[in-house]
Amino acid sequence: MAKEILLEIKNLVTEFHNEEETVKAVNDISFTLKRGETIGIVGESGSGKSVTALSIMRLIPNPPGKITAGSIIYHSKTHGDSDILKISENEMRALRGNEIAMIFQEPMTSLNPVYTCGDQVMEAVLLHQKVSKKEAKEITIKLFKEVQLPRPEGIFDSFPHQISGGQKQRVMIAMAMSGKPEILIADEPTTALDVTVQAAILDLMLKLQREHDMGIIFITHDLGVIAELADRVVVMYKGKIVEQGSVLDIFSKPQHPYTKGLLACRPLLDKRLRWLPTVAHFMKTDVNGKMIETNQSIDEVTEKLIVTAEEREENHKKLYDKEPILQVKNLKTYFGVKKGIFGKVKDFVCAVDDVSFDVYPGETLGLVGESGCGKTTLGRSILRLIEPTEGTVIFNGKNITDLSEKEMREQRRDIQIIFQDPYSSLNPRITIGQAIMEPMKVHGILENDKERKAHVTALLERVNMSGSHFYRYPHEFSGGQRQRICIARALALRPKFIICDEPVSALDVSVQAQVLNLLNELKREFDFTYIFISHDLSVVKFMSDRMIVMNKGKIEEIGDADEIYNHPKTDYTINLISAIPTGQLKDIRASIRKKKKLNAQK
């Protein structure tokens, strides 16, 4: 029996105007959504996928944006057929949040920090359902149970900052479900989450879909996630749909070179590559912006990049035949928990709990684990950006835990850090040239500003930026470009050792591949040593020679990255690995069989 159509998008065009030009962010797109179906919309930042969602919700800010053509036909059980673009604002408000709900990308900015989670969901319940406050509270707690929040009554009274990222996202899902919607639009709802939390959120959304027979539009840049969730896939590029089809067809027989690029640039788990393929391996543009296809298959590209086990073994013999450049011995970093009316320290959180390991010159040591496992605190404790409670850090034979503040500042010239968020890492009031030159001045590198500027220009070009960007400000660049600027700033001091703290977690998968390739190129060129921190085990495996898996401040296991992935020793590591969305055809086919079975039971 064919499923009924819920939503029809026909020839939709959404434009944004400024003084210089008109940009078609969504350019003549068409697709349909059926009841009980999940459509995955994928593409890089700027492809038009989020603008498509906002157009459906009629939330395009005007000015500068405007829907200029097309229709969005919603087939409602209660209101009949209607073109969303032609109904009044009052009618749209009745639909929005009630019959068509949306979950936004960043739950922290979507939730009001001054109200409890319960109050905010209750407000949505009262808005969409004719119930008393007492009934609204009961419905909210029931919703919290439905989205599998622990301690529903406790979460009801908690403020957003008091719960984890995964819990905040569940609160947002509960809020979206409060109106019992027929259509749920999820815009990058799992991008910043750990793989285990992401897996739980995806399972939850599928469970809710089965129970409520909703249609879901799931927006992401990660095709691995789409493989786990979607029935059909819509691939967007520069405002247009370049390909759409069943999830199995898209993954097994991608037709468009852009789709091939998105599929290929995810780090592989079953092979080790020298560098990651990018979209540029499959499509290029000429001087007029016209796309030129390279006519290469994904297998043809990846086969040329494979590192053999023999090559890897030979490299490791050379690597570990040296004295360590960094030795961490019994490091502990505790944080006091203040309680009571006078704010006395009543307890301690062991963020880093008796950790020991060595790092060798030229090595990339990966640190992986869920949020709160202590990996970022460990990285900052090594640099003494957070003062460790106990233990020793020896760098190049020198005990840096005994250095004075002044001596430690000088030592940081040799050990640099690239932070997770390139947006908050750069001062918005100074140009990127000044931002890179500033630490050079502090450490007295080169004779004068003229020499420093020439060095900064060369660095920008080395990280695939333009020397002409020297006088531009951070807001003029994309997330990937800002991360390249942060890498250039770390390189400016000519360090021996760089700690990379989640440097690609906020980036599109294609931009992520470019930045990871760049870090590996720079390592070979300048003989760097890296500690690479991430919650994404597939990224850590690609980057690392050895890997440390952390959990609750302790080391779960440490060893060769491939060995840990192929033969994990602890339950925690096994769970981390099993939660990674693989996008492999056998898993997609298994997922399709499981959905068919569950639908038959329903």
N, C-alpha and C positions, 0 to 999 in steps of 0.2 A: 504494500500500500504506500503510495507516494505521500511524502510529507507536504503539508500545506505551506505556502509561502507567507512569511511574516512581513518581510521588508523588501522593497524593490528600489534600488538606486538606478536612475536612468540619466545618462549623459550629464552628470553633475559637474559644474564648474564653480570653483571658489577662488576669488581674486583678492590680492592685497595691493593697495595703491600707496605710493609715496610720491614725493615731488619729482623724482627722476624717472620712475618706471612703474608698470603694472606687472605683477608676478602672478601667474596662474598656479597657485599652490596645489589645487586639484583641477585636473584638466580633462574633462569629458570622460568620466569614469562610470561604469555600469556593472552592477552585480546584484544578486539576490540572496536573501537569508531565509532559510526554512525553519519551521518550528522544531526544536530539539537538536538543531544543527549548530556546530561551531565553525565559524569562518576565521581563519588566521590571516591578518593583514601584515605583511612584512616589507621591510625596506629600511634604508639608512635614514638618519636625521635629515629632514628636508625633502623626503620622498613624498610627503603629503598624507601619510597614514593618520596622524593625529588630527590634522585639519579635516579629514574625512569624518572622523568621529565627532568632532565639534560641529561640523555642518549638519550631521544627523540630529544632534541635540539642539541645533539652532543657537549655539553659543559662540559664534564667530563675532569678535568685537568689531563694531561698525561705527566710525572708521577705526582702522584702515581696511578692514576686510569686508567682503560682501559676496553672497552667493548670487551669481549672475545668470546661471542657466541650469536646466535640468529639473528633475522631480524626485521626491523621496516618498514613495507610496507605502503607508503603514496599514496593514490589514489587521485591524483590532477586533477582538472578540466582542468587546463591549460597545465600541463606538463606530464599528464598520470601517470602510475604506476611507482614507483621507490622505491628501498630499500635505506632508508636514510643512512644506515651504509656502503653502497658501492659507493655512489656518491662522487664527488670531493669536496674539501673544498669550492671552488668558487661556485659550484652548491648549496652547503648547505647554503652558505651566502645568496644566492638569495631566498632560502626558509625561512630562519630564520628571523623572524620579519616581513616578508612579507606575506607568506602563513601560517606559524606556529609561533605564537607570545606567549610570556610568561610574566606574571606579577609576580614579586618576592615578598617575604614576607614583607620586610621592605622598604617602599617607601623612607624613609629619606636617606638610604644608596644607593638606586638605582638612586636617582636624584642628579645631580651635584650641589653643593651649590653655585657655583660662576656664574651660568647661570640662567636666568629667566626660569620659567616653559614654557612659550611660545616658547622661543628659542630652548629648548630641544625637544619639540614635533615637532616644525618646522623642526629640523634637521632630525628627523625620516621620516617626510613627504617627504622632499627633497631626501632622500636616496631611498625611495620606489616608489615615483611617479615622472614622468617627468613634473614638473611644475616650474613656476618662484617663486621667493621669495615672491612676492606680493600674488600670488595664494596660496602658502604654508601657509602664515599667515591667509588668509581667511579660508582655510581648517582646520587649527588648532583651530581657534575660533569656527568654526562649530562643530568640535569634542568636544570642551569644553562645547558647548551647548548640544550636544548629550549625554554626560556623566553627564549632569545636574549640572554643576558647577555654583555657583552664580557669577554674575559679570564677564562673560568670558573675556572681554577686560582687566579688572583689574587683573585677575589671570594670563593672558598672560604676564603682566609686573611684576608680583610678583616673588620673589625668594622663593625657597622651605621652608625656615625657617619662612616665613611670612604667611603661610597658615596652616590650621589644618591637623591632620593625615588623616581624611576622605577625605579632599580635595586633599592631596598629592596622596592618592590611586586612586582618580578619574583621576588625571593627568596621572598616570601610565597606567590606563585603556585606556585613550585617546591615549597615545603613542602606546600601543599595537594594538589599532584599526586603527592606521594611515595607515597600510599596507593592510587593509581590509582582515584580515586572515580568513582562513577556519577553523583553529584549534586554540583555545585559552587555554593555560595552566596557571592556577592560583595556585601558591604555597603559601598556608597559607595567602591569601590576607586580611583576616579580623581578624587575631589573636589578634592584639593589639588594636582593635577599640572598642568603646562603643557599646552596643547592638543596640541602635537606629541607629548609623552610619552603623554598620554591616548590619542591616536589609535593609537600603537604598542601600548599595553596592550590596547585593544579588539580590534585585529587579532590580537594574540597569543591572547586568550581564544577568539576565533572559530576560530583555527587549531587550538588544543588541543581544542576541542569537536568539530571535524570528525574529528580523528585518534583521539579516544577515545570518540566518540559519547555524550558526557555530556549530562545535562540541567543547565541553568544557571538559577539564580534571581539576577537582577541588580537590586540595590536602589540607587536614586538619587533625588535631587530634580530632576534635570535631564532634561527630556523630549528635549532635543537628543541626548543620549548614548543614550537608549533607542531613538531612531529609527535609530541606526547599528547597533544590536546585537540588539534583541529581535525575536522572532516574534510574541509576544502581550504585551499590557500590562494590568496590574492597577493601578487608581488607588485609593489609600486616602486617607480623610479622617476624622479623629477616630475611628480604630479600625475603621471599616467600609470595605468595598469599595463604592465608589459607581459604578464602571464598569469593565468588562473586555472585551477584544476583540482582534482582530488589530491589529498596529501600524499598518497602512494605514487601517483603520476608525477607530481612535482619533484619528489625525492628520487624516483627511479629513472625518470626520463625528462630532466629539465631541458626546456627548449631555448629559452632566452639566455644569452651570455651573462646577463646581470644575475639571474637566478643561479647559474653555475658558480659565479664568483661568490655569492653569499653562502652557498653550500660548502664551497671549498675552503673558505678562510676560517672556519671553526677549527680549533686544535683537534687533531685526531688522537684517539685514545689507543688504537691498536697498532699505530705506526709512529716512528719518530722521524720528523722532517727537519731538514737544515733550516728552512724558514717557511713561513706560512704563505700559501698562495693568496692573492688579493684579487679584487674585481678586475684590476688592470691586466691580469693574466688572460682574461677571457674577452675583454672589450676595451677599446681605446677610443678616444675622440680626436678628430682632426682639428685644424685651426678654426674651422667654422662651427665646431661643437657637434658635428655629425658623428654618430657612433660607428666604429669599425669593429666587426667581430673577428676574433683571432682563430675561430673554428677549432679550438682545442677542447677535448673532453676533460672532466675532472681527473679521471685516472691518468690520462696522458701527462697532465701537469704534475700531479703528486708523485708519480713513479720516478720522475727525474730528481726529486728532492729527498728521497728516503736515505736515512743514515743507517748503515748496516750495524749489526751487533759487534762485528769485528772492528769497525772504525771506532765505535764508541768505547770498546774495551781498550784499544790502543791509546785513545785520547786520555782515558782515565788513568792509565799507567803513568803517563807523563804528569798528569795533574796532581796525583796523590803521592808522587815521589818527591815532594817538597815539604818544607816546614810550614805549619799553618801561619796565615797572616793575622787571623783573629782566633782567640781562645776565650770562650765563655765558660766560667767555672762556678757552679753552685749559685747561679744568679737568682735572687728573690726580689720581687717588687710588690709590696703590700700597700693597700690603700685603707685608711681608717674610715670607719662608718660611724658618723656622729648621730647620737640619739639623745633624747631628753631635752628639757627646757633650756639647759645651759650649753647644749651642743657638745657634750663630752664624747670622746671616742669610746664606744662601747664594744666595737668588734672590728675585725679586719677582713678585707677581701684579698685573697692571695692571687693577684693577677698574673704574676710569674712566680712559679713555685719550685725552686731548686733545679734550675735548668742548666745543663752543661753540654757544650758541643764545640767543635773546631770548624773553621772555614779556611780553605786552601787558596793560594794565589791563582787567579784566573777561573775560579769555580763560580757557578751560580748555585747557591743553596736556597731551596724553596721552603717557605714557611706556610703551611696550610692548616685551616681549621675554621670552625664556625665563628660568628661574631661572639665576642666575650671569651674566646679561648685563651687570649693573652698574647697573640702574635704581634699586634701593633704595639702593645706596651713593651714587649721584649725588644722590638726594633728601636724604640725610643729610649729604652733603658740603656742599650748598648751605646747610644750617642750621648747619654746623660741629659737628654731633653726632659726625661723623667728620671729623678735620682733613684737608683736601686736601693733597696733596704739592706741587702747583704750580697756577698759574692764578689767575683773579680772578672774584669774584662781586660784582656791583654791584646793590644794591637801593635803589630810590628815589634814585639818584644817589650813594649812599654805598658805598664799597668795604668790604664786611663781612669780607673775608679779612684786613684789617689791624686789625680791632678787638681790643681786649683782651678777656679772658674776661668781665669785669664789663660792658663795653660790649655784648658779644655777647648776654649774658643779657637786657639791656634791649631789644636789637633783636628778640629772639624774641617779644616782645609783639606785634609786627607780622607775624611769619611763624610760623604754627603748623603742627603736623603731627598727622594722624590716623593712628595705626598700624594694622597689619594685624590684630593679634590683640586683640580687646576684652577677652579674659579676662586676659591678662597686663598689659594697659595700666592696669588699675584695681587699687588696693591693696585686698585682700580684708578688711582690718581697719578700714577707715574707710567711713562712709556715702557714698553717691554725692553728696549735698549738700556734704559736706566736700571730696570729691575735686574738685568743680567750683569751690568757693570758694577752695581752697588757692592756685592760681596768681593769683587776683585779689588775695589778701592780699600775695603776694610782689611784685606789680607796683603795689600801692597803688591799685587801682581801687575807686572809691567810698569814702565816708567811714568807714563802720563795718559790722559784721557784719549788722546789721539790714537795711541797704540792700542788702548783698551777697546775703543770703538771698532777699530779694524779687526781685532780678535773676536769681538761680539758678532760683527757682520759675518765673519767666516764661520762662527759656530751656528748662527741661524741657518746659513746655507747648508751646513753639514747635517742639520736635523730636518732637511727638506723644507725649510721656510725661505723667504727672500730677505736679503740684506736690507731691502727698502722698507721692511717691516719695523726697523729700529725705532722709528718715531711714532708708531701706532700704539693704541691703548688696548688693554686686555679685552674689553667688551667688543672689540672689532673682530675677534677671532672665535672659531668654533672650539668645542671641547677638545677635540683631537689636536688642533693647532696649539691650544694653550698648554696641553701636556708636553708637546714638543718644546715649547718655550721653557717650561720647567726643567726639562731634560738639559736644554742648552745652559740654563743657569747652574745646574749641578756640575756640568762639564767645565764651566768657566774657571773653576779653582784647580783644575787638573788633578782631581782626587785619584786615590788608588782603589777606593772601596766605595760602593754606592748601595744604600738601602732603598729598595723600591717598595713603597707601602701602598698596595692596591692601586698601582698606577694606571690600570686600564679598566677598572670595574665600572666606571661611569660611561664608557665609550661604546659606540656601535661596534658590532662584531667585525666589520670590515676595517674600521679605523683602528680597532684593537689589534688586528693582525699587522697593520702598518707600524704601529708603535712597538709591538713586540719584536718585529723584524729589525727595527731601528736599534733597539736596545742590544740585540745580539750582534748587529754590525759594529756598533760602537765598542762592544766588549772585545771583539776580535781586533779592531783597529787600535784601541788604546790599552788593551790587556787589563781591563777592569776585573774586579771581583764584585759579585752581587750577592746580597740577600734579597730574595724576591718574595714578598708577602702577598697572599691572596686567599680569598675564601673559595676560589674556583680551582678545583683540583686539576681540571683538564689544562688550564693555562699554566699552572705550576709545573705540571708534568712536562709540558712542551719546553718550558724555559730552563728547567733545573737539571743539574748533574745528580745531586742528592736532594732528598726531601725530608723535612721534619713535619710530622703530623702532631698538632697541639690540641689539647683538650683540657679545659679547666685549669689552665696555668702550667700544666705538665706536658712533657713529651710522651706521646702515645707510642710512636715509633720513628726511627730515623734510619735512612739507608738510601741505596740507589733508587732514583725516581721510578724507573721502569719496573724494578723488582717490587717496590711497594705497591704499585698499581696492579701488577699481575699476580702478586702473592701477598696480599695484606694479612697482617698477623693479628690485628685486634678487631673486635666487633665495631668499634667506633669508625675505623678506617673503612671497613667493609660497607657500613651504612653510608659514609660519605661518597664512596665510589658508586654504589648502587643508585644514589639519588641524581647522578649526572645524566641530563638528557642527551642520549647518544645520537639520535637522528638516524640510526641504522635501520635498514629495510626490514630486518627480522623483528625488530622491536615495534616498528610501525604496523607490520602485519599482525603481530600479537595484540597490539592495542585495538586494531580494527575488529579482530575476532572477539576480544573482551567486550567491546561496546555492543556488538551484535547480540552477544549472549545476554548482556544486561538488559538491552532493549526488548528482547524476546521474553525475558522474565517479567518485565514491567507490564 
